[in-house]
Amino acid sequence: MPRKGELAKGVVIRTSGGYYHVQVDDKVYICTLRGRVKKQNLDAQGRPLYANPVAVGDEVMITIADDKYGAIEEILPRRTKFSRRLPGKPVEQLIVANADQVVIISSIKMPDLNLRFIDRFLILAEAGGLEAVICVNKMDLASPEERAMVAGKMKIYEELGYKVLYTSALTGEGIEELKEVLKDKFSVFVGESGVGKSTLLNTIQPGLGLKVAEVSEKTGRGRHTTSFVQRVPLHFGGYAADTPGVREVKIWGVNEDELDYYFPEMRPYIGQCKYKDCTHIHEPDCAIKQAVMEGKIHPSRYESYLRLRRGET
């Protein structure tokens, strides 16, 4: 075990209120961030580069103060990251670092399945270098007709190579399959408020005790119950990070002129349009618009592209 004043390498497992819980071997230290490290988070004009410079999953070097506290001296290079644009500000909001995959949780009802959110999370996963899995939760609420409907919508993503799971914490449907997907990997759970991220994690690992809340029947929307990000070890191997639910997903780290690249079905047609700087919106002789008309690109995915390109929600 490191002694007072020693430098040690650890992993951030929780961030909350400017304090960082860093695990070094089997011990967790509550750490603050050195001032000079904070300065590294500023651009030439003194503006912050990140909403928070340290994320869960970051590997850091800390100085041990005592058996409980420490200070972060250095943030080590990240292999991957999952981040979005901070709502209301042009700043990157780091959610998780060094994860292996993003598990995008949606729900068939309460709140209703949101393909726009799924598309945006897929883009953020690719931009950060992570694999992506789609999980449709609360399948116990679905009628046979609704199950067929959602299976049809998810076929679009399966044909693009994404793994799609169907789960219910109430009935246990899909839980073992989800465990297999999570096994021996570091996974970050993302999704709207109320889709059941925390409930799924509590079901996967009984005793975890993550807070959950009901979705309003009036609005169909959930309340934020997870207020911070934390990484938890899974007893069958691997780690999972629960994240606060979101009401909007703003893209970060993707140039709008390269947005088509983040739609895998559009890639074969990039460079085949009449105009090199084609936006695939209004130009004539656009290969991507032609592919949509020929059924090679699904209209709902093209609509997602258009909304993002136009800056719409």
Wavefront OBJ file of the C-alpha trace (Angstrom):
o trace
v 0.000 0.000 0.000
v 1.377 3.462 -0.906
v 2.601 5.602 1.984
v 2.082 9.292 2.716
v 3.801 11.509 0.154
v 4.253 8.724 -2.373
v 3.133 8.919 -5.990
v 0.705 6.185 -7.078
v -1.225 5.258 -10.217
v -4.967 4.818 -9.893
v -8.309 4.848 -11.702
v -11.092 7.372 -11.113
v -14.222 5.429 -10.115
v -16.500 8.332 -9.146
v -16.684 12.083 -9.666
v -18.895 14.332 -7.573
v -18.764 17.990 -6.599
v -15.116 18.574 -7.521
v -13.910 15.494 -5.647
v -12.585 12.395 -7.349
v -12.638 8.907 -5.868
v -9.486 7.193 -7.098
v -8.888 3.483 -6.679
v -5.285 2.438 -6.097
v -5.078 -1.339 -5.853
v -7.784 -2.236 -3.300
v -8.029 1.174 -1.638
v -10.002 4.278 -2.632
v -8.722 7.807 -1.978
v -10.809 10.977 -2.149
v -8.780 13.384 -4.267
v -8.759 16.993 -5.355
v -7.186 18.292 -8.544
v -3.916 20.191 -8.428
v -4.106 23.806 -9.619
v -1.528 23.292 -12.353
v -3.604 20.379 -13.721
v -6.657 22.631 -13.738
v -4.666 25.192 -15.762
v -3.944 22.517 -18.358
v -7.719 22.445 -18.912
v -7.680 26.039 -20.205
v -7.146 27.261 -23.750
v -4.982 30.245 -24.739
v -7.822 32.624 -23.838
v -8.287 31.072 -20.408
v -11.522 29.296 -21.288
v -12.105 25.716 -20.106
v -11.527 22.939 -22.630
v -13.781 20.570 -20.697
v -16.745 21.064 -18.375
v -14.795 18.788 -16.038
v -11.217 17.784 -16.879
v -11.382 14.426 -15.068
v -13.791 11.617 -15.949
v -14.657 8.267 -14.432
v -12.305 5.724 -15.969
v -9.398 8.155 -16.216
v -6.043 6.741 -15.204
v -4.296 9.273 -12.985
v -1.188 9.753 -10.891
v -1.931 10.884 -7.348
v 0.081 11.936 -4.323
v -1.046 10.173 -1.156
v -1.860 12.651 1.655
v -2.981 10.099 4.258
v -4.952 6.871 4.384
v -8.075 8.609 3.029
v -7.123 11.616 0.888
v -4.854 12.470 -2.024
v -4.294 14.898 -4.900
v -4.347 14.264 -8.647
v -0.976 15.244 -10.148
v -1.436 14.016 -13.715
v -4.164 12.704 -16.036
v -2.727 9.946 -18.211
v -3.549 9.695 -21.952
v -6.979 8.258 -22.731
v -7.528 5.250 -24.989
v -11.188 6.107 -25.573
v -13.677 8.647 -24.313
v -17.411 9.193 -24.317
v -18.386 12.831 -24.264
v -21.052 15.221 -25.498
v -21.513 18.958 -25.804
v -22.453 20.499 -22.474
v -26.102 21.627 -22.706
v -26.241 25.363 -23.288
v -22.482 25.857 -23.710
v -19.905 25.124 -26.451
v -17.782 23.022 -24.095
v -16.973 19.308 -24.119
v -18.545 17.345 -21.272
v -16.509 14.212 -20.586
v -18.710 11.399 -19.325
v -16.394 8.379 -19.156
v -12.820 7.645 -20.212
v -11.142 4.384 -21.250
v -14.378 2.393 -21.562
v -14.672 -0.456 -24.060
v -18.275 -0.035 -25.099
v -21.373 2.117 -24.801
v -24.645 0.401 -23.943
v -27.424 2.641 -25.258
v -30.525 2.026 -23.168
v -33.875 2.964 -24.633
v -37.349 1.809 -23.629
v -40.302 0.661 -25.658
v -42.621 2.751 -23.455
v -42.431 5.328 -20.659
v -40.581 7.016 -22.273
v -41.308 5.924 -25.831
v -38.586 4.529 -28.057
v -36.457 7.428 -29.311
v -34.529 6.622 -32.493
v -33.061 10.137 -32.656
v -31.339 9.619 -29.305
v -30.057 6.211 -30.384
v -28.584 7.673 -33.585
v -26.832 10.466 -31.695
v -25.411 8.145 -29.061
v -24.074 5.899 -31.834
v -22.252 8.872 -33.345
v -20.766 9.864 -29.975
v -19.612 6.281 -29.384
v -17.835 6.133 -32.739
v -16.330 9.599 -32.272
v -14.855 8.435 -28.979
v -13.519 5.128 -30.291
v -16.003 2.859 -28.496
v -18.106 -0.092 -29.578
v -21.869 0.369 -29.233
v -24.692 -1.940 -28.149
v -28.388 -1.023 -28.298
v -30.660 -2.251 -25.510
v -34.453 -1.833 -25.693
v -35.730 -2.071 -22.119
v -39.156 -2.453 -20.431
v -40.245 -5.129 -22.890
v -42.765 -6.333 -20.280
v -44.890 -3.295 -21.246
v -45.112 -4.313 -24.904
v -47.992 -6.075 -26.640
v -47.188 -8.652 -29.358
v -47.933 -6.002 -31.985
v -45.606 -3.512 -30.305
v -42.867 -6.122 -30.095
v -43.151 -6.709 -33.826
v -43.069 -2.962 -34.419
v -39.913 -2.390 -32.401
v -38.227 -5.448 -33.948
v -38.837 -3.897 -37.362
v -37.271 -0.609 -36.286
v -34.286 -2.323 -34.699
v -33.667 -4.424 -37.803
v -32.283 -1.236 -39.378
v -29.507 -1.195 -36.764
v -28.883 -4.944 -36.814
v -28.315 -4.766 -40.574
v -25.707 -2.053 -39.907
v -23.837 -4.467 -37.628
v -24.983 -3.215 -34.211
v -25.928 -5.720 -31.542
v -29.495 -5.209 -30.294
v -30.800 -6.608 -26.996
v -34.342 -6.701 -25.584
v -34.624 -6.623 -21.808
v -37.006 -6.408 -18.883
v -35.878 -6.043 -15.286
v -39.357 -7.165 -14.200
v -39.496 -10.483 -16.072
v -35.770 -11.109 -16.472
v -36.014 -11.144 -20.260
v -32.621 -10.634 -21.880
v -30.753 -10.202 -18.585
v -28.431 -13.169 -19.110
v -27.678 -12.035 -22.650
v -26.890 -8.546 -21.353
v -24.540 -10.028 -18.731
v -22.695 -11.865 -21.487
v -22.262 -8.619 -23.424
v -20.901 -6.860 -20.314
v -18.617 -9.666 -19.133
v -14.948 -8.672 -18.799
v -15.488 -5.253 -20.400
v -15.789 -1.706 -19.113
v -19.234 -0.559 -20.268
v -20.943 2.816 -19.930
v -24.753 2.887 -19.698
v -26.336 5.920 -21.399
v -29.884 6.936 -22.220
v -32.813 9.202 -21.498
v -34.075 9.778 -17.987
v -36.469 7.000 -17.012
v -35.436 4.287 -19.469
v -34.256 2.055 -16.616
v -30.448 2.173 -16.650
v -30.086 1.972 -12.868
v -32.851 -0.641 -12.576
v -31.085 -2.854 -15.102
v -27.798 -2.562 -13.229
v -29.537 -3.386 -9.948
v -31.061 -6.455 -11.630
v -27.771 -7.562 -13.141
v -26.059 -7.214 -9.783
v -28.480 -7.462 -6.835
v -27.361 -5.442 -3.832
v -25.908 -2.604 -5.874
v -28.594 -0.281 -4.521
v -28.557 2.367 -7.260
v -31.409 4.873 -6.890
v -34.359 4.508 -9.235
v -37.558 6.496 -9.790
v -40.886 6.072 -11.524
v -41.666 7.717 -14.849
v -44.468 10.276 -14.772
v -47.616 8.908 -16.409
v -48.609 12.470 -17.305
v -45.427 13.438 -19.153
v -44.000 10.015 -19.974
v -40.606 11.291 -18.881
v -38.297 10.204 -16.124
v -36.657 12.159 -13.331
v -32.903 12.302 -12.807
v -32.069 9.852 -10.021
v -28.406 9.264 -10.865
v -26.705 12.588 -10.148
v -23.104 11.538 -10.703
v -21.098 9.006 -12.687
v -19.603 6.011 -10.952
v -17.859 2.847 -12.045
v -18.835 -0.386 -10.309
v -17.198 -3.815 -10.566
v -19.408 -6.630 -11.853
v -19.226 -9.896 -9.951
v -19.119 -11.898 -13.208
v -16.208 -9.824 -14.569
v -15.832 -6.333 -15.937
v -17.082 -2.904 -14.907
v -20.120 -0.769 -15.610
v -20.613 2.973 -15.287
v -24.074 4.335 -14.567
v -24.646 7.857 -15.881
v -27.327 10.493 -15.297
v -30.245 10.351 -17.721
v -30.341 13.040 -20.394
v -33.102 15.127 -21.940
v -31.046 16.081 -24.991
v -27.982 14.764 -26.791
v -25.638 17.339 -28.280
v -22.893 16.075 -30.585
v -19.264 16.862 -29.790
v -16.059 16.080 -31.641
v -17.658 15.656 -35.070
v -17.139 18.169 -37.883
v -20.480 18.748 -39.622
v -18.760 18.337 -42.994
v -17.763 14.808 -41.934
v -21.084 13.856 -40.353
v -21.934 11.466 -43.199
v -18.946 9.299 -42.211
v -20.600 8.547 -38.861
v -23.545 6.906 -40.635
v -22.041 3.566 -41.765
v -24.628 3.079 -44.501
v -23.588 6.384 -46.105
v -19.874 5.626 -46.307
v -19.993 3.663 -49.603
v -21.461 6.745 -51.307
v -19.120 9.386 -49.915
v -17.231 11.030 -52.799
v -19.716 9.864 -55.439
v -21.850 13.031 -55.437
v -21.592 15.579 -58.251
v -20.213 18.218 -55.892
v -17.233 17.510 -53.648
v -18.677 19.633 -50.850
v -22.162 18.104 -51.124
v -24.188 18.404 -47.925
v -26.653 15.721 -49.130
v -29.524 18.101 -48.407
v -30.433 20.175 -51.480
v -27.765 19.541 -54.129
v -28.609 17.749 -57.415
v -26.995 14.439 -58.369
v -26.385 13.467 -54.736
v -25.384 9.813 -54.357
v -26.678 9.619 -50.804
v -30.108 11.063 -51.643
v -30.269 8.609 -54.536
v -29.439 5.746 -52.156
v -32.301 6.854 -49.901
v -34.734 6.816 -52.844
v -33.498 3.349 -53.826
v -34.046 2.016 -50.294
v -30.344 1.480 -49.601
v -30.384 4.038 -46.770
v -33.391 4.013 -44.443
v -35.425 7.255 -44.455
v -35.418 7.491 -40.644
v -31.626 7.432 -40.577
v -31.446 10.029 -43.341
v -33.874 12.173 -41.335
v -31.533 11.909 -38.324
v -28.677 13.067 -40.537
v -30.712 16.027 -41.803
v -31.719 17.117 -38.299
v -28.124 17.034 -37.111
v -26.832 18.829 -40.190
v -29.450 21.536 -39.734
v -28.800 21.826 -36.010
v -32.288 20.602 -35.096
v -33.251 18.483 -32.077
l 1 2 3 4 5 6 7 8 9 10 11 12 13 14 15 16 17 18 19 20 21 22 23 24 25 26 27 28 29 30 31 32 33 34 35 36 37 38 39 40 41 42 43 44 45 46 47 48 49 50 51 52 53 54 55 56 57 58 59 60 61 62 63 64 65 66 67 68 69 70 71 72 73 74 75 76 77 78 79 80 81 82 83 84 85 86 87 88 89 90 91 92 93 94 95 96 97 98 99 100 101 102 103 104 105 106 107 108 109 110 111 112 113 114 115 116 117 118 119 120 121 122 123 124 125 126 127 128 129 130 131 132 133 134 135 136 137 138 139 140 141 142 143 144 145 146 147 148 149 150 151 152 153 154 155 156 157 158 159 160 161 162 163 164 165 166 167 168 169 170 171 172 173 174 175 176 177 178 179 180 181 182 183 184 185 186 187 188 189 190 191 192 193 194 195 196 197 198 199 200 201 202 203 204 205 206 207 208 209 210 211 212 213 214 215 216 217 218 219 220 221 222 223 224 225 226 227 228 229 230 231 232 233 234 235 236 237 238 239 240 241 242 243 244 245 246 247 248 249 250 251 252 253 254 255 256 257 258 259 260 261 262 263 264 265 266 267 268 269 270 271 272 273 274 275 276 277 278 279 280 281 282 283 284 285 286 287 288 289 290 291 292 293 294 295 296 297 298 299 300 301 302 303 304 305 306 307 308 309 310 311 312 313
